Amino acid sequence: CQLRDAGYSQNEAELMLFPRALADGLPESEARGTIKSAFRYPPRDPPRGSPVIGTRNGAEPKPMVYRKIAIESTRLPTPMEDAAITFLRTKFFADEFVAIGEGYEKKNGQISMAITPGTARARDTWIADIKLRGMDGVFPFLDGLFVRVNPMKDASGRADKDAAVYRDILIESDEGNLEDQLGSILKIGLPIPAIVYSGDRSVQAHVRIDAPDEATYRERFGVLRQYCVEALALKIDLKNINPSRYSRFPGAKRIRRDHDTKEKILDQAGSPIIDLQTLLLVDRPGKPWDEWVLSLPVDDGLPEIKSLVTIV
C-alpha cells in the first residue's frame, strides 16, 4: 500500500516485492494477489513525518533511468539447419531434462489456443528420438511447439518449482517489426545462447543471466526488463519473469491464425497456411552478469560523454 501511495505502478511493486516474498516462502500466486488487491484502491496521501518506502530523509528518490541507445534495424538471417537439435545442444547439457509442450486447438464456445504442461526428457533422449523419427514423427502438431526456458529437475518437471537452474531469461516482444526487434536484442550485451523466430510476430532471445536462486533470478529479470524497455525500446511482458516460462521451439510448425479471433487463415485453395518456427542465431557472446550490470548506460541527467576525437 505504501508503494501504491508513493506513486509506484503495480508492475514496479511486483518487481520490488516478489523476491522478498519468495525468499520468505510466500507462493507467487498469493504475493501477486495481495499486490493486485492493494492496487484496486486509489492511492492515499503518502505518510507524513516519516520517509516513504524507497525515500531518504523524507525526499523522493530519483528513479534509475537508462539512456536510450541507437538501434540499427537488422535483417533476419537465413534460418539454421537442423534447428531443433542445434538448439537443444546449445541450450542444455546432455543429462538435463528439457520440457517441451505442444499448442493445440481447444473448442470451448470459441476457438482458443492452449498449451499442454509438457513432457520432460533428457536432452540426448530428445535428440536421439528426433534423429530416429524426424520432427514430424516426434512432434506431429500444427499449432506450435514450446520449450521451457530452463531445464527441469526431473521427468515430472513442469513449473517454476521444478526448475533445476536459473540460467536463462526469455526476452521477446510482440510489438514493432521483426528487424527492429532483432536489432534491439543484439544490443543487450549479455550472452545469448539462442535467438528464435516464433513464426509470427516476435523474435525470441534466450539471455544468460546465471542466477544462483529464484529470488535473484526475478531481481535480475527486473533489471534486464527495465533496460530493454528504456534503453532498447523493447517492451517485455512481465510474465516472462517465470523461470519455467515457455518459449517457441525451433523447427516446429504452426498454423497461421488471426491474432484476435484465433481462427485459421486459409490460402486461396482453402487450406491452412503453415509457418515454421526457426532458429536464427546461437552462442552470441556477451559480458557475464556482474560485469554487464556495471556497464549499463545510466542516465544521470548530464549530456552524453563525447570523445575528444569527435570534437572539431
Secondary structure, DSSP 8 states (H G I E B T S, - for coil): -HHHHTT--HHHHHHHHHHHHHHTT--HHHHHHHHHHHTTS------SSS--TT-BTTB------B--------------SSHHHHHHHHHS-TT-EEEEEEEEEEESSSEEEEE---EEEEHHHHHHHHHHHHHHHH---SB-EEEESS-BSSTT--SGGGBS-EEEEEEE-SSS-HHHHHHHHTTS-S-EEEEEE-SSS-EEEEEEEEESSHHHHHHHHHHHHHHHHHHH-----GGGG-TT-EEE-TT-EEE-B-TTT--B-B-TTS-B-EEE-EEEEEEE----HHHHHHT--B--SS-----GGG--
